[in-house]
Amino acid sequence: MTTLCYAKATCSIGIHVLLEEIGKPYDLNVVDFSKGEQKTPEYKKLNPKGKVAALVRDDGSVLTEYAAIATWLAMTNPDKKLLPTDPEGIARVLEALDFVVGTVHMLSWRLWRRPDAYSANPDEKEQLQTRGKESMLAAFDIIDEQLAGKDFLVGDFSIADTALYYVEYWASDIAKWPLPPNVQAHFERMKSRPSVQASRQLEGVA
Ligand SMILES: N[C@@H](CCC(=O)N[C@@H](CS)C(=O)NCC(=O)O)C(=O)O
């Protein structure tokens, strides 16, 4: 059965939401970061990158990277309409998704959350974190404009919204930063979806 390797309070919750949206049976394999399980030889055999999310598919093959997993799930479950079918729609969803994963998560949040990954010098920690926070809040301002007058990033609900949801969750619930109004409204809209509620409950996210 399809198995999601996830860790609590990480980006893998966005993939978890997608599996709930699809509604087919799946298994969960928790990777406990507090015990460093992502770096164990057993887990690295499955995902040499030592990261979540990783999706083990029915044939045993493993897919990694948010955009790849999300796109594959959407395209193999076309009835769920998680990705438009026209070239412009596909491109716009991937554009929004890449901005969230590449810029908001990897270039901004990681700087705030893991300054030690960029400098071993404790004196630089605060400056690195400030840059990460500023960059993340600036990215949310751009997304806020994109969301003006809209419920979702591109047309109907899509894989891009699940990525936006996980960074909203981090910024709002973990960092306690205020979100701009349209982003906050999107976050509330996401939290009202049964798929989001189910994945939060299964992962024990308050
Ligand atoms: N580019 C990857 C990023 C995956 C990633 O960075 N995952 C984090 C959790 S949000 C992780 O597994 N970190 C492992 C660690 O911190 O040791 C993706 O799109 O899936």
The ligand as a Gaussian input file, in Angstrom:
#p B3LYP/6-31G(d) Opt

LIG

0 1
 N       13.047000      20.006000      -1.150000
 C       12.474000      19.021000      -0.266000
 C       12.569000      19.517000       1.132000
 C       12.296000      18.453000       2.134000
 C       12.726000      18.921000       3.511000
 O       13.567000      19.816000       3.656000
 N       12.162000      18.291000       4.523000
 C       12.549000      18.580000       5.878000
 C       11.334000      18.655000       6.767000
 S       10.308000      20.058000       6.371000
 C       13.425000      17.464000       6.392000
 O       13.146000      16.325000       6.147000
 N       14.502000      17.801000       7.125000
 C       15.365000      16.810000       7.670000
 C       16.233000      17.355000       8.743000
 O       16.007000      18.488000       9.155000
 O       17.126000      16.640000       9.168000
 C       11.038000      18.766000      -0.656000
 O       10.520000      19.559000      -1.451000
 O       10.438000      17.777000      -0.238000

